[in-house]
Amino acid sequence: MEPFNADPINLDNWDPILEVRKKPIIVHALQLNFPEGFKVTTMEGSLLGKAGDYLMIGVHGEKYPIDRLVFDETHDVIGISGKSKHRRSNMATATSLERAAQAWCTPETEKITIDPILAKAFADILDEVKREGMDTKS
């Protein structure tokens, strides 16, 4: 027996169709900027992402690419996880973060633009440094 072909179903020809809202779950994302794009093995097979697209890591460890514009419309960056969160010394010290923030606030840099997602992540790191009471003056 052939499986039912659900391709023709739409809001106009099937009743009832549930209205649902996705649960607010935390997933992880990494923007990949390889000029040649990237390939990832997903649950549905191998998929390609373009330079600037995001590699998503779902709640069960599944991976999939998502277009940068779709990501920007549908996701908010809420923090940073992974090794860099716990080994911040590999990224930068609290002192260098503070100095970097000050450098962005000089007349020489006022015309430089920074990606909004990167700016938010940077601000979140600075907030965490202040919350943890790290010394940014040494």
SEPAGU-471143 format. One record per atom (N, C-alpha, C, CB): residue number from 1; atom name; residue in three letters; y, z, x. Coordinates in steps of 0.1 Angstrom, whole numbers. Glycine has a CB too. Layout:
<atoms>
ATOM     k    a     r   north      up    east
ATOM   NUM   CA   ala       Y       Z       X
...
</atoms>
This chain:
<atoms>
ATOM     k    a     r   north      up    east
ATOM     1    N   met     -12       0       8
ATOM     1   CA   met       0       0       0
ATOM     1    C   met      12       0       9
ATOM     1   CB   met       0      12     -10
ATOM     2    N   glu      22      -9       6
ATOM     2   CA   glu      35     -10      13
ATOM     2    C   glu      44       2      10
ATOM     2   CB   glu      42     -23      10
ATOM     3    N   pro      51       7      20
ATOM     3   CA   pro      61      18      17
ATOM     3    C   pro      72      12       9
ATOM     3   CB   pro      66      24      30
ATOM     4    N   phe      79      21       1
ATOM     4   CA   phe      90      17      -7
ATOM     4    C   phe     101      12       2
ATOM     4   CB   phe      95      28     -17
ATOM     5    N   asn     108       1      -2
ATOM     5   CA   asn     119      -4       6
ATOM     5    C   asn     132       2       0
ATOM     5   CB   asn     120     -20       5
ATOM     6    N   ala     138      11       8
ATOM     6   CA   ala     150      18       3
ATOM     6    C   ala     163      11       7
ATOM     6   CB   ala     150      32       9
ATOM     7    N   asp     162       0      14
ATOM     7   CA   asp     174      -8      18
ATOM     7    C   asp     184     -11       7
ATOM     7   CB   asp     170     -20      25
ATOM     8    N   pro     179     -15      -5
ATOM     8   CA   pro     189     -19     -15
ATOM     8    C   pro     196      -7     -22
ATOM     8   CB   pro     182     -27     -26
ATOM     9    N   ile     191       5     -20
ATOM     9   CA   ile     197      16     -27
ATOM     9    C   ile     212      18     -23
ATOM     9   CB   ile     189      29     -25
ATOM    10    N   asn     221      20     -33
ATOM    10   CA   asn     235      24     -30
ATOM    10    C   asn     240      32     -42
ATOM    10   CB   asn     244      11     -29
ATOM    11    N   leu     252      37     -41
ATOM    11   CA   leu     258      46     -52
ATOM    11    C   leu     258      39     -65
ATOM    11   CB   leu     271      50     -48
ATOM    12    N   asp     259      26     -66
ATOM    12   CA   asp     260      19     -79
ATOM    12    C   asp     247      17     -86
ATOM    12   CB   asp     268       7     -77
ATOM    13    N   asn     236      17     -79
ATOM    13   CA   asn     224      12     -86
ATOM    13    C   asn     213      23     -86
ATOM    13   CB   asn     219       0     -79
ATOM    14    N   trp     216      35     -82
ATOM    14   CA   trp     206      46     -82
ATOM    14    C   trp     212      58     -88
ATOM    14   CB   trp     200      48     -68
ATOM    15    N   asp     205      65     -97
ATOM    15   CA   asp     210      77    -103
ATOM    15    C   asp     199      87    -105
ATOM    15   CB   asp     218      74    -116
ATOM    16    N   pro     200      99    -102
ATOM    16   CA   pro     212     106     -96
ATOM    16    C   pro     211     105     -80
ATOM    16   CB   pro     213     121    -100
ATOM    17    N   ile     222     106     -74
ATOM    17   CA   ile     223     107     -59
ATOM    17    C   ile     231     120     -57
ATOM    17   CB   ile     230      95     -53
ATOM    18    N   leu     225     129     -49
ATOM    18   CA   leu     231     141     -46
ATOM    18    C   leu     244     140     -37
ATOM    18   CB   leu     222     151     -39
ATOM    19    N   glu     254     148     -39
ATOM    19   CA   glu     265     149     -30
ATOM    19    C   glu     262     161     -22
ATOM    19   CB   glu     279     150     -38
ATOM    20    N   val     263     159      -8
ATOM    20   CA   val     259     170       1
ATOM    20    C   val     270     171      12
ATOM    20   CB   val     245     168       7
ATOM    21    N   arg     270     183      18
ATOM    21   CA   arg     279     185      30
ATOM    21    C   arg     270     189      41
ATOM    21   CB   arg     290     196      27
ATOM    22    N   lys     271     183      53
ATOM    22   CA   lys     263     188      64
ATOM    22    C   lys     267     202      68
ATOM    22   CB   lys     266     178      76
ATOM    23    N   lys     257     209      72
ATOM    23   CA   lys     259     223      77
ATOM    23    C   lys     267     223      90
ATOM    23   CB   lys     246     231      79
ATOM    24    N   pro     276     232      92
ATOM    24   CA   pro     284     232     104
ATOM    24    C   pro     275     238     116
ATOM    24   CB   pro     297     241     103
ATOM    25    N   ile     268     229     122
ATOM    25   CA   ile     259     233     133
ATOM    25    C   ile     266     229     147
ATOM    25   CB   ile     245     226     132
ATOM    26    N   ile     262     236     157
ATOM    26   CA   ile     268     233     170
ATOM    26    C   ile     258     223     177
ATOM    26   CB   ile     269     246     179
ATOM    27    N   val     263     212     182
ATOM    27   CA   val     256     203     190
ATOM    27    C   val     264     201     203
ATOM    27   CB   val     254     189     183
ATOM    28    N   his     259     195     212
ATOM    28   CA   his     265     193     225
ATOM    28    C   his     268     179     228
ATOM    28   CB   his     257     200     236
ATOM    29    N   ala     279     176     236
ATOM    29   CA   ala     283     162     239
ATOM    29    C   ala     287     161     253
ATOM    29   CB   ala     294     158     229
ATOM    30    N   leu     285     150     259
ATOM    30   CA   leu     290     146     272
ATOM    30    C   leu     295     132     272
ATOM    30   CB   leu     278     148     283
ATOM    31    N   gln     308     130     275
ATOM    31   CA   gln     313     117     275
ATOM    31    C   gln     309     110     288
ATOM    31   CB   gln     329     117     274
ATOM    32    N   leu     303      98     287
ATOM    32   CA   leu     298      91     299
ATOM    32    C   leu     307      79     301
ATOM    32   CB   leu     283      87     298
ATOM    33    N   asn     312      77     313
ATOM    33   CA   asn     321      66     316
ATOM    33    C   asn     316      57     327
ATOM    33   CB   asn     334      72     321
ATOM    34    N   phe     303      55     327
ATOM    34   CA   phe     297      45     336
ATOM    34    C   phe     302      31     331
ATOM    34   CB   phe     282      46     337
ATOM    35    N   pro     308      23     340
ATOM    35   CA   pro     313      10     336
ATOM    35    C   pro     302       1     329
ATOM    35   CB   pro     318       2     348
ATOM    36    N   glu     289       2     334
ATOM    36   CA   glu     279      -6     328
ATOM    36    C   glu     273       0     315
ATOM    36   CB   glu     268      -8     338
ATOM    37    N   gly     278      12     311
ATOM    37   CA   gly     273      19     299
ATOM    37    C   gly     261      27     303
ATOM    37   CB   gly     269       8     288
ATOM    38    N   phe     254      32     293
ATOM    38   CA   phe     242      40     295
ATOM    38    C   phe     231      38     285
ATOM    38   CB   phe     246      55     296
ATOM    39    N   lys     219      41     289
ATOM    39   CA   lys     207      40     280
ATOM    39    C   lys     201      54     279
ATOM    39   CB   lys     197      29     286
ATOM    40    N   val     196      57     267
ATOM    40   CA   val     190      70     264
ATOM    40    C   val     178      67     255
ATOM    40   CB   val     200      80     258
ATOM    41    N   thr     167      74     258
ATOM    41   CA   thr     156      74     249
ATOM    41    C   thr     158      84     238
ATOM    41   CB   thr     142      77     257
ATOM    42    N   thr     158      79     225
ATOM    42   CA   thr     160      87     214
ATOM    42    C   thr     147      88     206
ATOM    42   CB   thr     171      81     205
ATOM    43    N   met     147      96     195
ATOM    43   CA   met     136      97     186
ATOM    43    C   met     132      83     180
ATOM    43   CB   met     138     108     175
ATOM    44    N   glu     142      74     179
ATOM    44   CA   glu     140      61     173
ATOM    44    C   glu     137      50     183
ATOM    44   CB   glu     152      58     164
ATOM    45    N   gly     137      54     196
ATOM    45   CA   gly     135      44     207
ATOM    45    C   gly     147      44     216
ATOM    45   CB   gly     133      30     201
ATOM    46    N   ser     148      34     225
ATOM    46   CA   ser     158      34     235
ATOM    46    C   ser     171      28     228
ATOM    46   CB   ser     154      25     247
ATOM    47    N   leu     182      35     230
ATOM    47   CA   leu     195      30     225
ATOM    47    C   leu     205      30     236
ATOM    47   CB   leu     200      40     214
ATOM    48    N   leu     215      21     235
ATOM    48   CA   leu     226      19     245
ATOM    48    C   leu     239      25     240
ATOM    48   CB   leu     227       4     248
ATOM    49    N   gly     246      31     250
ATOM    49   CA   gly     260      35     248
ATOM    49    C   gly     269      28     257
ATOM    49   CB   gly     261      50     250
ATOM    50    N   lys     282      26     253
ATOM    50   CA   lys     292      19     261
ATOM    50    C   lys     299      29     269
ATOM    50   CB   lys     302      11     252
ATOM    51    N   ala     306      24     280
ATOM    51   CA   ala     314      33     288
ATOM    51    C   ala     324      40     279
ATOM    51   CB   ala     322      25     299
ATOM    52    N   gly     325      53     280
ATOM    52   CA   gly     334      61     271
ATOM    52    C   gly     328      67     259
ATOM    52   CB   gly     346      53     267
ATOM    53    N   asp     316      62     256
ATOM    53   CA   asp     308      68     244
ATOM    53    C   asp     303      82     249
ATOM    53   CB   asp     297      59     240
ATOM    54    N   tyr     298      89     239
ATOM    54   CA   tyr     293     102     241
ATOM    54    C   tyr     278     103     240
ATOM    54   CB   tyr     299     113     232
ATOM    55    N   leu     271     110     249
ATOM    55   CA   leu     257     114     248
ATOM    55    C   leu     257     127     241
ATOM    55   CB   leu     250     114     262
ATOM    56    N   met     250     127     229
ATOM    56   CA   met     249     139     221
ATOM    56    C   met     236     145     224
ATOM    56   CB   met     251     136     206
ATOM    57    N   ile     235     159     224
ATOM    57   CA   ile     223     166     225
ATOM    57    C   ile     222     175     213
ATOM    57   CB   ile     222     174     238
ATOM    58    N   gly     212     172     204
ATOM    58   CA   gly     211     179     191
ATOM    58    C   gly     205     193     192
ATOM    58   CB   gly     204     170     182
ATOM    59    N   val     203     199     180
ATOM    59   CA   val     199     213     179
ATOM    59    C   val     184     214     184
ATOM    59   CB   val     200     218     165
ATOM    60    N   his     176     203     184
ATOM    60   CA   his     163     204     189
ATOM    60    C   his     161     197     202
ATOM    60   CB   his     153     197     178
ATOM    61    N   gly     172     194     209
ATOM    61   CA   gly     172     188     222
ATOM    61    C   gly     171     173     222
ATOM    61   CB   gly     160     193     230
ATOM    62    N   glu     171     167     210
ATOM    62   CA   glu     171     153     208
ATOM    62    C   glu     184     147     214
ATOM    62   CB   glu     169     149     193
ATOM    63    N   lys     184     135     219
ATOM    63   CA   lys     195     129     225
ATOM    63    C   lys     198     116     218
ATOM    63   CB   lys     193     126     240
ATOM    64    N   tyr     211     112     217
ATOM    64   CA   tyr     215     100     210
ATOM    64    C   tyr     229      97     214
ATOM    64   CB   tyr     213     101     195
ATOM    65    N   pro     233      84     215
ATOM    65   CA   pro     246      80     218
ATOM    65    C   pro     255      80     206
ATOM    65   CB   pro     247      66     225
ATOM    66    N   ile     268      82     207
ATOM    66   CA   ile     277      81     196
ATOM    66    C   ile     290      74     201
ATOM    66   CB   ile     280      95     189
ATOM    67    N   asp     295      65     194
ATOM    67   CA   asp     307      57     198
ATOM    67    C   asp     319      67     199
ATOM    67   CB   asp     310      47     187
ATOM    68    N   arg     327      65     209
ATOM    68   CA   arg     339      74     212
ATOM    68    C   arg     348      75     199
ATOM    68   CB   arg     347      68     223
ATOM    69    N   leu     351      64     193
ATOM    69   CA   leu     359      65     181
ATOM    69    C   leu     353      73     169
ATOM    69   CB   leu     363      51     176
ATOM    70    N   val     340      71     167
ATOM    70   CA   val     333      79     157
ATOM    70    C   val     333      93     161
ATOM    70   CB   val     318      73     155
ATOM    71    N   phe     330      96     174
ATOM    71   CA   phe     330     110     178
ATOM    71    C   phe     344     117     176
ATOM    71   CB   phe     327     111     193
ATOM    72    N   asp     355     110     179
ATOM    72   CA   asp     368     115     178
ATOM    72    C   asp     371     118     163
ATOM    72   CB   asp     378     105     183
ATOM    73    N   glu     366     110     154
ATOM    73   CA   glu     369     112     139
ATOM    73    C   glu     360     123     133
ATOM    73   CB   glu     366      99     132
ATOM    74    N   thr     348     125     139
ATOM    74   CA   thr     339     134     132
ATOM    74    C   thr     336     147     140
ATOM    74   CB   thr     326     127     130
ATOM    75    N   his     341     149     151
ATOM    75   CA   his     337     161     159
ATOM    75    C   his     350     168     165
ATOM    75   CB   his     328     158     171
ATOM    76    N   asp     349     181     166
ATOM    76   CA   asp     360     189     172
ATOM    76    C   asp     353     196     184
ATOM    76   CB   asp     366     199     162
ATOM    77    N   val     360     196     196
ATOM    77   CA   val     355     203     207
ATOM    77    C   val     358     218     205
ATOM    77   CB   val     361     198     221
ATOM    78    N   ile     348     227     206
ATOM    78   CA   ile     350     241     203
ATOM    78    C   ile     348     249     216
ATOM    78   CB   ile     341     245     192
ATOM    79    N   gly     343     243     226
ATOM    79   CA   gly     341     251     238
ATOM    79    C   gly     333     243     248
ATOM    79   CB   gly     333     264     235
ATOM    80    N   ile     329     249     259
ATOM    80   CA   ile     321     243     270
ATOM    80    C   ile     309     251     272
ATOM    80   CB   ile     330     242     283
ATOM    81    N   ser     297     245     274
ATOM    81   CA   ser     285     252     277
ATOM    81    C   ser     278     245     289
ATOM    81   CB   ser     275     252     265
ATOM    82    N   gly     267     250     293
ATOM    82   CA   gly     260     245     304
ATOM    82    C   gly     263     253     317
ATOM    82   CB   gly     264     230     306
ATOM    83    N   lys     258     248     328
ATOM    83   CA   lys     259     255     340
ATOM    83    C   lys     274     257     344
ATOM    83   CB   lys     252     247     351
ATOM    84    N   ser     283     248     341
ATOM    84   CA   ser     297     249     345
ATOM    84    C   ser     303     261     339
ATOM    84   CB   ser     305     237     342
ATOM    85    N   lys     298     265     327
ATOM    85   CA   lys     304     277     320
ATOM    85    C   lys     300     290     327
ATOM    85   CB   lys     299     278     305
ATOM    86    N   his     288     290     333
ATOM    86   CA   his     284     302     339
ATOM    86    C   his     286     302     354
ATOM    86   CB   his     269     304     337
ATOM    87    N   arg     288     291     360
ATOM    87   CA   arg     290     290     374
ATOM    87    C   arg     304     283     376
ATOM    87   CB   arg     279     282     382
ATOM    88    N   arg     314     289     371
ATOM    88   CA   arg     327     283     371
ATOM    88    C   arg     332     281     386
ATOM    88   CB   arg     337     292     363
ATOM    89    N   ser     327     289     395
ATOM    89   CA   ser     331     288     409
ATOM    89    C   ser     328     274     414
ATOM    89   CB   ser     324     299     417
ATOM    90    N   asn     318     268     409
ATOM    90   CA   asn     315     254     413
ATOM    90    C   asn     326     244     408
ATOM    90   CB   asn     301     250     408
ATOM    91    N   met     332     247     397
ATOM    91   CA   met     342     239     391
ATOM    91    C   met     356     242     397
ATOM    91   CB   met     343     240     376
ATOM    92    N   ala     360     254     396
ATOM    92   CA   ala     373     259     401
ATOM    92    C   ala     373     274     399
ATOM    92   CB   ala     384     252     394
ATOM    93    N   thr     381     280     408
ATOM    93   CA   thr     383     294     406
ATOM    93    C   thr     394     297     396
ATOM    93   CB   thr     387     301     419
ATOM    94    N   ala     396     309     391
ATOM    94   CA   ala     407     312     382
ATOM    94    C   ala     420     309     388
ATOM    94   CB   ala     406     327     378
ATOM    95    N   thr     422     311     401
ATOM    95   CA   thr     434     308     407
ATOM    95    C   thr     437     293     407
ATOM    95   CB   thr     434     313     422
ATOM    96    N   ser     428     285     410
ATOM    96   CA   ser     430     271     410
ATOM    96    C   ser     432     265     396
ATOM    96   CB   ser     419     263     417
ATOM    97    N   leu     426     272     386
ATOM    97   CA   leu     429     268     372
ATOM    97    C   leu     443     270     369
ATOM    97   CB   leu     419     275     363
ATOM    98    N   glu     448     282     373
ATOM    98   CA   glu     462     286     370
ATOM    98    C   glu     471     276     377
ATOM    98   CB   glu     464     300     374
ATOM    99    N   arg     468     273     389
ATOM    99   CA   arg     477     264     397
ATOM    99    C   arg     477     250     391
ATOM    99   CB   arg     473     264     412
ATOM   100    N   ala     465     246     386
ATOM   100   CA   ala     464     233     380
ATOM   100    C   ala     472     232     367
ATOM   100   CB   ala     449     229     377
ATOM   101    N   ala     472     243     360
ATOM   101   CA   ala     480     243     347
ATOM   101    C   ala     494     243     350
ATOM   101   CB   ala     476     256     339
ATOM   102    N   gln     499     250     361
ATOM   102   CA   gln     513     250     365
ATOM   102    C   gln     517     236     369
ATOM   102   CB   gln     515     260     375
ATOM   103    N   ala     508     229     376
ATOM   103   CA   ala     511     216     382
ATOM   103    C   ala     513     206     370
ATOM   103   CB   ala     500     211     390
ATOM   104    N   trp     506     208     359
ATOM   104   CA   trp     508     198     348
ATOM   104    C   trp     522     201     341
ATOM   104   CB   trp     497     200     338
ATOM   105    N   cys     528     212     344
ATOM   105   CA   cys     541     216     337
ATOM   105    C   cys     553     213     346
ATOM   105   CB   cys     540     230     333
ATOM   106    N   thr     552     204     355
ATOM   106   CA   thr     564     202     364
ATOM   106    C   thr     571     189     359
ATOM   106   CB   thr     559     200     379
ATOM   107    N   pro     584     187     363
ATOM   107   CA   pro     591     175     360
ATOM   107    C   pro     584     162     365
ATOM   107   CB   pro     605     175     365
ATOM   108    N   glu     577     163     376
ATOM   108   CA   glu     570     151     381
ATOM   108    C   glu     558     147     373
ATOM   108   CB   glu     565     154     395
ATOM   109    N   thr     552     156     365
ATOM   109   CA   thr     541     153     357
ATOM   109    C   thr     544     151     342
ATOM   109   CB   thr     530     163     359
ATOM   110    N   glu     556     152     338
ATOM   110   CA   glu     559     152     324
ATOM   110    C   glu     556     138     318
ATOM   110   CB   glu     573     155     322
ATOM   111    N   lys     555     127     325
ATOM   111   CA   lys     552     114     320
ATOM   111    C   lys     537     111     321
ATOM   111   CB   lys     560     103     327
ATOM   112    N   ile     529     119     327
ATOM   112   CA   ile     515     117     328
ATOM   112    C   ile     509     122     315
ATOM   112   CB   ile     509     124     340
ATOM   113    N   thr     499     114     310
ATOM   113   CA   thr     492     118     297
ATOM   113    C   thr     478     122     301
ATOM   113   CB   thr     492     106     287
ATOM   114    N   ile     473     132     294
ATOM   114   CA   ile     460     137     296
ATOM   114    C   ile     452     135     283
ATOM   114   CB   ile     460     152     301
ATOM   115    N   asp     439     132     284
ATOM   115   CA   asp     431     131     272
ATOM   115    C   asp     431     144     264
ATOM   115   CB   asp     416     127     277
ATOM   116    N   pro     433     143     251
ATOM   116   CA   pro     434     155     243
ATOM   116    C   pro     422     164     243
ATOM   116   CB   pro     437     151     228
ATOM   117    N   ile     410     158     244
ATOM   117   CA   ile     398     165     245
ATOM   117    C   ile     397     173     258
ATOM   117   CB   ile     385     156     243
ATOM   118    N   leu     401     166     269
ATOM   118   CA   leu     401     173     282
ATOM   118    C   leu     412     184     282
ATOM   118   CB   leu     404     163     293
ATOM   119    N   ala     423     182     276
ATOM   119   CA   ala     434     192     275
ATOM   119    C   ala     429     204     268
ATOM   119   CB   ala     447     186     269
ATOM   120    N   lys     422     202     256
ATOM   120   CA   lys     417     213     248
ATOM   120    C   lys     407     221     256
ATOM   120   CB   lys     412     209     235
ATOM   121    N   ala     398     214     263
ATOM   121   CA   ala     388     221     271
ATOM   121    C   ala     394     229     282
ATOM   121   CB   ala     378     211     277
ATOM   122    N   phe     404     223     288
ATOM   122   CA   phe     411     230     299
ATOM   122    C   phe     418     243     294
ATOM   122   CB   phe     422     221     306
ATOM   123    N   ala     425     241     282
ATOM   123   CA   ala     432     253     276
ATOM   123    C   ala     422     264     272
ATOM   123   CB   ala     440     248     264
ATOM   124    N   asp     410     260     267
ATOM   124   CA   asp     400     269     264
ATOM   124    C   asp     395     277     276
ATOM   124   CB   asp     388     262     257
ATOM   125    N   ile     393     270     287
ATOM   125   CA   ile     389     277     299
ATOM   125    C   ile     400     287     304
ATOM   125   CB   ile     387     267     311
ATOM   126    N   leu     412     283     303
ATOM   126   CA   leu     423     292     307
ATOM   126    C   leu     423     304     297
ATOM   126   CB   leu     437     285     307
ATOM   127    N   asp     421     302     285
ATOM   127   CA   asp     421     313     275
ATOM   127    C   asp     409     323     278
ATOM   127   CB   asp     420     308     261
ATOM   128    N   glu     398     317     282
ATOM   128   CA   glu     386     325     285
ATOM   128    C   glu     389     333     298
ATOM   128   CB   glu     374     317     287
ATOM   129    N   val     395     327     307
ATOM   129   CA   val     398     334     320
ATOM   129    C   val     407     346     317
ATOM   129   CB   val     406     325     330
ATOM   130    N   lys     417     344     308
ATOM   130   CA   lys     426     355     304
ATOM   130    C   lys     419     366     296
ATOM   130   CB   lys     438     350     296
ATOM   131    N   arg     410     362     287
ATOM   131   CA   arg     402     371     279
ATOM   131    C   arg     393     380     288
ATOM   131   CB   arg     394     364     268
ATOM   132    N   glu     387     374     298
ATOM   132   CA   glu     378     381     306
ATOM   132    C   glu     386     389     317
ATOM   132   CB   glu     369     372     313
ATOM   133    N   gly     399     388     317
ATOM   133   CA   gly     407     396     326
ATOM   133    C   gly     406     392     341
ATOM   133   CB   gly     404     410     324
ATOM   134    N   met     402     380     343
ATOM   134   CA   met     401     375     357
ATOM   134    C   met     415     375     363
ATOM   134   CB   met     394     361     358
ATOM   135    N   asp     415     378     376
ATOM   135   CA   asp     428     378     383
ATOM   135    C   asp     431     364     387
ATOM   135   CB   asp     427     387     396
ATOM   136    N   thr     442     359     382
ATOM   136   CA   thr     447     345     385
ATOM   136    C   thr     458     345     395
ATOM   136   CB   thr     451     338     372
ATOM   137    N   lys     461     357     401
ATOM   137   CA   lys     472     357     410
ATOM   137    C   lys     467     359     425
ATOM   137   CB   lys     481     369     407
ATOM   138    N   ser     454     361     427
ATOM   138   CA   ser     450     363     441
ATOM   138    C   ser     447     350     448
ATOM   138   CB   ser     437     371     441
</atoms>
